[in-house]
């Protein structure tokens, strides 16, 4: 683990293992996060709390020109997928194409950086 980076699954150990392995990885990462919590809290108290507002991440991404999907956007997509699934007697039918996902939430697809 690298300083305050908490990961699980393939990003932690490479392309190996199964779902159960991921669960063990996640548990280990959470244990480390909890162990680091006092230091994280102390560091947070020392910095500018303006960066800790609920909209801070969105503001940061917007300032950097990064496109992102909000939770409200995801709710729209979820509703679309579940309604489409009901028409065929299924729990949902996933939208798998990125461009369609973005269009369904009213966002324009963005070309990947070269």
Steps between C-alpha positions, in 0.01 A plus 500: 500500500624847415439787744125542542406322179243231568427252224360153447472246223712497189628853555652374825650167391474475122265288286460199726256359748123485527223698670591350837857622457370851433299488822810409701693782328224747584491390863877548527474846343219605736703378799792715382271799443362469852853473639595818310187689607658690795778633276254585224278688745798692640615595149147615412488725807824666386391586148254744350147366553376687190622204297284265707161627386252258339547657157880518519565200277257616232646853512851360469407283201316786330799731551723238335256453211433137593167350395324294765168337579329605822294276727186671368617417146547139604147494646365605158694223331390248763135593443539464124670160531243360744206626294650348186550172686138491622383507137674165451428351843854558626633701797685730260668522164835671536612778270849385407613759248663804662354739242146377567552522877606862471216583262243340737605738779516803270878519468699511182752221449857625518784359291759313702828690541766397252 
